[in-house]
Structure formats: structure tokens, C-alpha cells
Amino acid sequence: MRPVVFTVLALAACGDDTDGMEPSNLAGCGALETSPLPLIDVTAWPDGTPEALDTYRGNDGRWEVQSSCEDLSTAIKITSESEEAIEVVEAQYPGGLNCGCPEDPSFGADSEYPMVGTFKNFQIFIESFHDTGGQNRSLTGVGALFSPGAPLRMRGCASDSIDPLTDSNFDQIAAYFRIEQGGAMTGDIVLTNDDEGTTEVCALTDWVFIE
């Protein structure tokens, strides 16, 4: 399948380089009230926390996936910190903000949904890709665990600039990893050329655990 390239309007700003997905980079997003999981008594956990922790623990490893932008499958490796690093959400975002994975092409920002917790140092490694900007590429970002009423159980996202020496057609790359409420694993890799105002969205489907 040939990649589909189309022109898009500028999306909500989310910082730059490897810190591009940090919620604190967006105006007002530091208002989220959280505390480290080990400091919160189990009786004070938000609804859905045990299920959210199970979801968080079950994703590390190497997965074979199918990209909508190429005929061959590729491998995606997911690495996250221990659950002790999770920040439990004690008070949700105020309304009207656009915080946490704000440029996900398939779902709204984290601040649009009720959350159980947030996490950092979430790594997505792309083993192979049709564009050189995404080959053997490791991205480190942030993510969130969601309450049962949200359409997602978990999402992690990361972004970075692409070195011109790779001869890529793009200068920015972002990756999104999701567990939807029904249990489906989905994802997107988004490549952007800021100068030309173009972007390419590659949907990641058919996730099969390898090791």
C-alpha cells in the first residue's frame, strides 16, 4: 500500500524534540494533581486502579505489527518503568485544557478523559519502517492510565525531531501506543514535514507478541 500524504492545519503545540509529549510543556497542564503510587493507600485508589495496573504491566516486550503505510510487518518494542513510578491522579485536569498526547490522530487528549494515573519514560522502539526517519528508532515519552468510563485503558506517546542526515522526507516523528477499553491494541506513527505542511499517518494494527 502506498503511503498517503496530505496537508494538515497546525495542531496544538506540544513542545519540541524528546520532551514534546510532556504535559508540563502545555499552558495549564501542570495543574494535574498526582502522587506517587507507593504513597497512596489502596483504599484511596481511584476507581479502576487495579485493572489499570494490570494493563500497564502487560505490554512490555517486542510485538509484530502491521503498518498501513507498507506491505510488510514490522516490530515494535514497548518498555516501561515499574508500576511504582506511576503517579496516581488525585484531581482531574480542569476543563478546557488540551494536555497529554494532544496530537493523537485517533483519540482526544488525556485531559478529555477521566484518568487513574500518569507515567513517564515510556519507550517505543520502531525496528523497521518504510521511511528512513523511523528505522531503528527509539522514542521516549509519557502516558496515562484511564478510568473505566474512558474509551482507552492506557496510552503512551513520544515524539522527536528527525536528523536531516537520514534523508527522510520528514523532520518530525511521533508514535502512539494504545490499549482501548475493549482490550484492542492500536497505534499510530505520524511523520510531519513542517516546511511543506504535510503529514503521514501510519496506523499500527494486528499486534502479535513475539518475546
C-alpha positions as protocol buffer text, in pm:
chain_id: "A"
residue {
  index: 1
  type: MET
  ca { x: 0 y: 0 z: 0 }
}
residue {
  index: 2
  type: ARG
  ca { x: 136 y: 342 z: -93 }
}
residue {
  index: 3
  type: PRO
  ca { x: 169 y: 589 z: 194 }
}
residue {
  index: 4
  type: VAL
  ca { x: -98 y: 859 z: 193 }
}
residue {
  index: 5
  type: VAL
  ca { x: 43 y: 1211 z: 232 }
}
residue {
  index: 6
  type: PHE
  ca { x: -190 y: 1503 z: 288 }
}
residue {
  index: 7
  type: THR
  ca { x: -177 y: 1863 z: 400 }
}
residue {
  index: 8
  type: VAL
  ca { x: -293 y: 1945 z: 752 }
}
residue {
  index: 9
  type: LEU
  ca { x: -351 y: 2251 z: 962 }
}
residue {
  index: 10
  type: ALA
  ca { x: -113 y: 2313 z: 1251 }
}
residue {
  index: 11
  type: LEU
  ca { x: -209 y: 2107 z: 1556 }
}
residue {
  index: 12
  type: ALA
  ca { x: -196 y: 2213 z: 1918 }
}
residue {
  index: 13
  type: ALA
  ca { x: 160 y: 2289 z: 2022 }
}
residue {
  index: 14
  type: CYS
  ca { x: 330 y: 2025 z: 2232 }
}
residue {
  index: 15
  type: GLY
  ca { x: 687 y: 2137 z: 2281 }
}
residue {
  index: 16
  type: ASP
  ca { x: 980 y: 2003 z: 2082 }
}
residue {
  index: 17
  type: ASP
  ca { x: 1227 y: 1718 z: 2049 }
}
residue {
  index: 18
  type: THR
  ca { x: 1212 y: 1434 z: 2303 }
}
residue {
  index: 19
  type: ASP
  ca { x: 1019 y: 1642 z: 2556 }
}
residue {
  index: 20
  type: GLY
  ca { x: 740 y: 1711 z: 2308 }
}
residue {
  index: 21
  type: MET
  ca { x: 485 y: 1498 z: 2487 }
}
residue {
  index: 22
  type: GLU
  ca { x: 550 y: 1627 z: 2839 }
}
residue {
  index: 23
  type: PRO
  ca { x: 218 y: 1760 z: 2975 }
}
residue {
  index: 24
  type: SER
  ca { x: 402 y: 2033 z: 3168 }
}
residue {
  index: 25
  type: ASN
  ca { x: 508 y: 2191 z: 2838 }
}
residue {
  index: 26
  type: LEU
  ca { x: 150 y: 2299 z: 2769 }
}
residue {
  index: 27
  type: ALA
  ca { x: -12 y: 2602 z: 2929 }
}
residue {
  index: 28
  type: GLY
  ca { x: -208 y: 2499 z: 3239 }
}
residue {
  index: 29
  type: CYS
  ca { x: -119 y: 2131 z: 3220 }
}
residue {
  index: 30
  type: GLY
  ca { x: 86 y: 2143 z: 3539 }
}
residue {
  index: 31
  type: ALA
  ca { x: -245 y: 2176 z: 3727 }
}
residue {
  index: 32
  type: LEU
  ca { x: -298 y: 1798 z: 3734 }
}
residue {
  index: 33
  type: GLU
  ca { x: -278 y: 1677 z: 4095 }
}
residue {
  index: 34
  type: THR
  ca { x: -94 y: 1347 z: 4137 }
}
residue {
  index: 35
  type: SER
  ca { x: 101 y: 1149 z: 4398 }
}
residue {
  index: 36
  type: PRO
  ca { x: 338 y: 851 z: 4359 }
}
residue {
  index: 37
  type: LEU
  ca { x: 156 y: 517 z: 4371 }
}
residue {
  index: 38
  type: PRO
  ca { x: 352 y: 384 z: 4674 }
}
residue {
  index: 39
  type: LEU
  ca { x: 237 y: 684 z: 4880 }
}
residue {
  index: 40
  type: ILE
  ca { x: -134 y: 631 z: 4816 }
}
residue {
  index: 41
  type: ASP
  ca { x: -323 y: 388 z: 5039 }
}
residue {
  index: 42
  type: VAL
  ca { x: -508 y: 121 z: 4846 }
}
residue {
  index: 43
  type: THR
  ca { x: -837 y: 241 z: 4994 }
}
residue {
  index: 44
  type: ALA
  ca { x: -779 y: 582 z: 4831 }
}
residue {
  index: 45
  type: TRP
  ca { x: -707 y: 447 z: 4481 }
}
residue {
  index: 46
  type: PRO
  ca { x: -933 y: 588 z: 4205 }
}
residue {
  index: 47
  type: ASP
  ca { x: -1192 y: 352 z: 4059 }
}
residue {
  index: 48
  type: GLY
  ca { x: -1036 y: 112 z: 3812 }
}
residue {
  index: 49
  type: THR
  ca { x: -683 y: 132 z: 3952 }
}
residue {
  index: 50
  type: PRO
  ca { x: -625 y: -247 z: 3992 }
}
residue {
  index: 51
  type: GLU
  ca { x: -737 y: -306 z: 3632 }
}
residue {
  index: 52
  type: ALA
  ca { x: -523 y: -15 z: 3512 }
}
residue {
  index: 53
  type: LEU
  ca { x: -216 y: -160 z: 3681 }
}
residue {
  index: 54
  type: ASP
  ca { x: -279 y: -498 z: 3518 }
}
residue {
  index: 55
  type: THR
  ca { x: -298 y: -324 z: 3181 }
}
residue {
  index: 56
  type: TYR
  ca { x: 23 y: -132 z: 3245 }
}
residue {
  index: 57
  type: ARG
  ca { x: 214 y: -447 z: 3341 }
}
residue {
  index: 58
  type: GLY
  ca { x: 106 y: -644 z: 3036 }
}
residue {
  index: 59
  type: ASN
  ca { x: 261 y: -454 z: 2746 }
}
residue {
  index: 60
  type: ASP
  ca { x: 638 y: -469 z: 2777 }
}
residue {
  index: 61
  type: GLY
  ca { x: 805 y: -673 z: 2506 }
}
residue {
  index: 62
  type: ARG
  ca { x: 855 y: -700 z: 2133 }
}
residue {
  index: 63
  type: TRP
  ca { x: 545 y: -702 z: 1914 }
}
residue {
  index: 64
  type: GLU
  ca { x: 496 y: -776 z: 1545 }
}
residue {
  index: 65
  type: VAL
  ca { x: 257 y: -524 z: 1391 }
}
residue {
  index: 66
  type: GLN
  ca { x: 118 y: -433 z: 1052 }
}
residue {
  index: 67
  type: SER
  ca { x: 161 y: -75 z: 929 }
}
residue {
  index: 68
  type: SER
  ca { x: -97 y: 78 z: 695 }
}
residue {
  index: 69
  type: CYS
  ca { x: 188 y: 254 z: 512 }
}
residue {
  index: 70
  type: GLU
  ca { x: 373 y: -56 z: 395 }
}
residue {
  index: 71
  type: ASP
  ca { x: 306 y: -412 z: 287 }
}
residue {
  index: 72
  type: LEU
  ca { x: 546 y: -577 z: 531 }
}
residue {
  index: 73
  type: SER
  ca { x: 506 y: -610 z: 905 }
}
residue {
  index: 74
  type: THR
  ca { x: 749 y: -450 z: 1147 }
}
residue {
  index: 75
  type: ALA
  ca { x: 844 y: -497 z: 1510 }
}
residue {
  index: 76
  type: ILE
  ca { x: 762 y: -252 z: 1789 }
}
residue {
  index: 77
  type: LYS
  ca { x: 927 y: -288 z: 2130 }
}
residue {
  index: 78
  type: ILE
  ca { x: 750 y: -140 z: 2432 }
}
residue {
  index: 79
  type: THR
  ca { x: 942 y: -67 z: 2753 }
}
residue {
  index: 80
  type: SER
  ca { x: 802 y: 99 z: 3064 }
}
residue {
  index: 81
  type: GLU
  ca { x: 915 y: 162 z: 3420 }
}
residue {
  index: 82
  type: SER
  ca { x: 790 y: -37 z: 3718 }
}
residue {
  index: 83
  type: GLU
  ca { x: 440 y: 39 z: 3844 }
}
residue {
  index: 84
  type: GLU
  ca { x: 592 y: 215 z: 4148 }
}
residue {
  index: 85
  type: ALA
  ca { x: 679 y: 503 z: 3911 }
}
residue {
  index: 86
  type: ILE
  ca { x: 312 y: 565 z: 3828 }
}
residue {
  index: 87
  type: GLU
  ca { x: 165 y: 893 z: 3952 }
}
residue {
  index: 88
  type: VAL
  ca { x: -191 y: 843 z: 4081 }
}
residue {
  index: 89
  type: VAL
  ca { x: -434 y: 1115 z: 3975 }
}
residue {
  index: 90
  type: GLU
  ca { x: -595 y: 1271 z: 4281 }
}
residue {
  index: 91
  type: ALA
  ca { x: -776 y: 1552 z: 4096 }
}
residue {
  index: 92
  type: GLN
  ca { x: -852 y: 1556 z: 3725 }
}
residue {
  index: 93
  type: TYR
  ca { x: -746 y: 1827 z: 3480 }
}
residue {
  index: 94
  type: PRO
  ca { x: -954 y: 2145 z: 3486 }
}
residue {
  index: 95
  type: GLY
  ca { x: -1189 y: 2174 z: 3190 }
}
residue {
  index: 96
  type: GLY
  ca { x: -1085 y: 2333 z: 2862 }
}
residue {
  index: 97
  type: LEU
  ca { x: -725 y: 2210 z: 2857 }
}
residue {
  index: 98
  type: ASN
  ca { x: -551 y: 2005 z: 2586 }
}
residue {
  index: 99
  type: CYS
  ca { x: -299 y: 1802 z: 2785 }
}
residue {
  index: 100
  type: GLY
  ca { x: -128 y: 1467 z: 2739 }
}
residue {
  index: 101
  type: CYS
  ca { x: -81 y: 1319 z: 2389 }
}
residue {
  index: 102
  type: PRO
  ca { x: -271 y: 1615 z: 2239 }
}
residue {
  index: 103
  type: GLU
  ca { x: -195 y: 1530 z: 1876 }
}
residue {
  index: 104
  type: ASP
  ca { x: -314 y: 1169 z: 1873 }
}
residue {
  index: 105
  type: PRO
  ca { x: -483 y: 1133 z: 1531 }
}
residue {
  index: 106
  type: SER
  ca { x: -733 y: 876 z: 1660 }
}
residue {
  index: 107
  type: PHE
  ca { x: -840 y: 997 z: 2007 }
}
residue {
  index: 108
  type: GLY
  ca { x: -863 y: 1317 z: 2211 }
}
residue {
  index: 109
  type: ALA
  ca { x: -602 y: 1439 z: 2457 }
}
residue {
  index: 110
  type: ASP
  ca { x: -565 y: 1276 z: 2801 }
}
residue {
  index: 111
  type: SER
  ca { x: -737 y: 1574 z: 2962 }
}
residue {
  index: 112
  type: GLU
  ca { x: -1060 y: 1486 z: 2781 }
}
residue {
  index: 113
  type: TYR
  ca { x: -1098 y: 1158 z: 2971 }
}
residue {
  index: 114
  type: PRO
  ca { x: -1109 y: 1054 z: 3339 }
}
residue {
  index: 115
  type: MET
  ca { x: -767 y: 922 z: 3441 }
}
residue {
  index: 116
  type: VAL
  ca { x: -631 y: 684 z: 3703 }
}
residue {
  index: 117
  type: GLY
  ca { x: -264 y: 773 z: 3668 }
}
residue {
  index: 118
  type: THR
  ca { x: 20 y: 904 z: 3456 }
}
residue {
  index: 119
  type: PHE
  ca { x: 367 y: 773 z: 3380 }
}
residue {
  index: 120
  type: LYS
  ca { x: 695 y: 888 z: 3222 }
}
residue {
  index: 121
  type: ASN
  ca { x: 995 y: 727 z: 3050 }
}
residue {
  index: 122
  type: PHE
  ca { x: 772 y: 520 z: 2824 }
}
residue {
  index: 123
  type: GLN
  ca { x: 982 y: 385 z: 2537 }
}
residue {
  index: 124
  type: ILE
  ca { x: 868 y: 287 z: 2190 }
}
residue {
  index: 125
  type: PHE
  ca { x: 1130 y: 131 z: 1963 }
}
residue {
  index: 126
  type: ILE
  ca { x: 1048 y: 104 z: 1591 }
}
residue {
  index: 127
  type: GLU
  ca { x: 1255 y: -174 z: 1439 }
}
residue {
  index: 128
  type: SER
  ca { x: 1196 y: -108 z: 1070 }
}
residue {
  index: 129
  type: PHE
  ca { x: 996 y: 144 z: 873 }
}
residue {
  index: 130
  type: HIS
  ca { x: 940 y: 247 z: 512 }
}
residue {
  index: 131
  type: ASP
  ca { x: 1078 y: 597 z: 576 }
}
residue {
  index: 132
  type: THR
  ca { x: 1437 y: 628 z: 697 }
}
residue {
  index: 133
  type: GLY
  ca { x: 1330 y: 868 z: 972 }
}
residue {
  index: 134
  type: GLY
  ca { x: 1159 y: 581 z: 1152 }
}
residue {
  index: 135
  type: GLN
  ca { x: 1407 y: 296 z: 1105 }
}
residue {
  index: 136
  type: ASN
  ca { x: 1566 y: 154 z: 1420 }
}
residue {
  index: 137
  type: ARG
  ca { x: 1423 y: 449 z: 1609 }
}
residue {
  index: 138
  type: SER
  ca { x: 1376 y: 469 z: 1987 }
}
residue {
  index: 139
  type: LEU
  ca { x: 1136 y: 732 z: 2123 }
}
residue {
  index: 140
  type: THR
  ca { x: 1084 y: 814 z: 2491 }
}
residue {
  index: 141
  type: GLY
  ca { x: 767 y: 984 z: 2611 }
}
residue {
  index: 142
  type: VAL
  ca { x: 482 y: 984 z: 2859 }
}
residue {
  index: 143
  type: GLY
  ca { x: 142 y: 826 z: 2904 }
}
residue {
  index: 144
  type: ALA
  ca { x: -173 y: 780 z: 3106 }
}
residue {
  index: 145
  type: LEU
  ca { x: -396 y: 509 z: 3254 }
}
residue {
  index: 146
  type: PHE
  ca { x: -767 y: 575 z: 3226 }
}
residue {
  index: 147
  type: SER
  ca { x: -1081 y: 511 z: 3428 }
}
residue {
  index: 148
  type: PRO
  ca { x: -1340 y: 253 z: 3310 }
}
residue {
  index: 149
  type: GLY
  ca { x: -1560 y: 528 z: 3162 }
}
residue {
  index: 150
  type: ALA
  ca { x: -1296 y: 639 z: 2910 }
}
residue {
  index: 151
  type: PRO
  ca { x: -1259 y: 491 z: 2559 }
}
residue {
  index: 152
  type: LEU
  ca { x: -897 y: 400 z: 2640 }
}
residue {
  index: 153
  type: ARG
  ca { x: -742 y: 190 z: 2915 }
}
residue {
  index: 154
  type: MET
  ca { x: -389 y: 313 z: 2850 }
}
residue {
  index: 155
  type: ARG
  ca { x: -197 y: 532 z: 2608 }
}
residue {
  index: 156
  type: GLY
  ca { x: 169 y: 619 z: 2568 }
}
residue {
  index: 157
  type: CYS
  ca { x: 311 y: 871 z: 2323 }
}
residue {
  index: 158
  type: ALA
  ca { x: 652 y: 1004 z: 2226 }
}
residue {
  index: 159
  type: SER
  ca { x: 795 y: 1241 z: 1966 }
}
residue {
  index: 160
  type: ASP
  ca { x: 1129 y: 1364 z: 1838 }
}
residue {
  index: 161
  type: SER
  ca { x: 1290 y: 1553 z: 1552 }
}
residue {
  index: 162
  type: ILE
  ca { x: 1439 y: 1363 z: 1257 }
}
residue {
  index: 163
  type: ASP
  ca { x: 1803 y: 1422 z: 1168 }
}
residue {
  index: 164
  type: PRO
  ca { x: 1832 y: 1559 z: 811 }
}
residue {
  index: 165
  type: LEU
  ca { x: 2123 y: 1318 z: 757 }
}
residue {
  index: 166
  type: THR
  ca { x: 1873 y: 1029 z: 745 }
}
residue {
  index: 167
  type: ASP
  ca { x: 1747 y: 1162 z: 408 }
}
residue {
  index: 168
  type: SER
  ca { x: 1392 y: 1130 z: 536 }
}
residue {
  index: 169
  type: ASN
  ca { x: 1108 y: 1317 z: 367 }
}
residue {
  index: 170
  type: PHE
  ca { x: 1003 y: 1442 z: 712 }
}
residue {
  index: 171
  type: ASP
  ca { x: 1151 y: 1635 z: 1003 }
}
residue {
  index: 172
  type: GLN
  ca { x: 932 y: 1518 z: 1295 }
}
residue {
  index: 173
  type: ILE
  ca { x: 817 y: 1175 z: 1414 }
}
residue {
  index: 174
  type: ALA
  ca { x: 563 y: 1082 z: 1679 }
}
residue {
  index: 175
  type: ALA
  ca { x: 442 y: 741 z: 1796 }
}
residue {
  index: 176
  type: TYR
  ca { x: 126 y: 647 z: 1984 }
}
residue {
  index: 177
  type: PHE
  ca { x: 58 y: 320 z: 2163 }
}
residue {
  index: 178
  type: ARG
  ca { x: -293 y: 246 z: 2293 }
}
residue {
  index: 179
  type: ILE
  ca { x: -496 y: -15 z: 2474 }
}
residue {
  index: 180
  type: GLU
  ca { x: -860 y: 57 z: 2402 }
}
residue {
  index: 181
  type: GLN
  ca { x: -1133 y: -13 z: 2656 }
}
residue {
  index: 182
  type: GLY
  ca { x: -1234 y: -336 z: 2483 }
}
residue {
  index: 183
  type: GLY
  ca { x: -875 y: -461 z: 2503 }
}
residue {
  index: 184
  type: ALA
  ca { x: -769 y: -394 z: 2143 }
}
residue {
  index: 185
  type: MET
  ca { x: -410 y: -279 z: 2092 }
}
residue {
  index: 186
  type: THR
  ca { x: -373 y: 1 z: 1840 }
}
residue {
  index: 187
  type: GLY
  ca { x: -115 y: 261 z: 1748 }
}
residue {
  index: 188
  type: ASP
  ca { x: -5 y: 526 z: 1503 }
}
residue {
  index: 189
  type: ILE
  ca { x: 325 y: 655 z: 1371 }
}
residue {
  index: 190
  type: VAL
  ca { x: 296 y: 1013 z: 1250 }
}
residue {
  index: 191
  type: LEU
  ca { x: 558 y: 1177 z: 1029 }
}
residue {
  index: 192
  type: THR
  ca { x: 547 y: 1552 z: 969 }
}
residue {
  index: 193
  type: ASN
  ca { x: 722 y: 1787 z: 730 }
}
residue {
  index: 194
  type: ASP
  ca { x: 682 y: 2131 z: 888 }
}
residue {
  index: 195
  type: ASP
  ca { x: 822 y: 2324 z: 591 }
}
residue {
  index: 196
  type: GLU
  ca { x: 585 y: 2165 z: 341 }
}
residue {
  index: 197
  type: GLY
  ca { x: 292 y: 2144 z: 584 }
}
residue {
  index: 198
  type: THR
  ca { x: 239 y: 1773 z: 518 }
}
residue {
  index: 199
  type: THR
  ca { x: 195 y: 1473 z: 744 }
}
residue {
  index: 200
  type: GLU
  ca { x: 172 y: 1096 z: 704 }
}
residue {
  index: 201
  type: VAL
  ca { x: -23 y: 881 z: 948 }
}
residue {
  index: 202
  type: CYS
  ca { x: 58 y: 508 z: 959 }
}
residue {
  index: 203
  type: ALA
  ca { x: -188 y: 301 z: 1161 }
}
residue {
  index: 204
  type: LEU
  ca { x: -41 y: 6 z: 1353 }
}
residue {
  index: 205
  type: THR
  ca { x: -270 y: -298 z: 1377 }
}
residue {
  index: 206
  type: ASP
  ca { x: -264 y: -675 z: 1430 }
}
residue {
  index: 207
  type: TRP
  ca { x: -35 y: -671 z: 1734 }
}
residue {
  index: 208
  type: VAL
  ca { x: 120 y: -1015 z: 1797 }
}
residue {
  index: 209
  type: PHE
  ca { x: 352 y: -1072 z: 2094 }
}
residue {
  index: 210
  type: ILE
  ca { x: 694 y: -1209 z: 1992 }
}
residue {
  index: 211
  type: GLU
  ca { x: 906 y: -1204 z: 2304 }
}
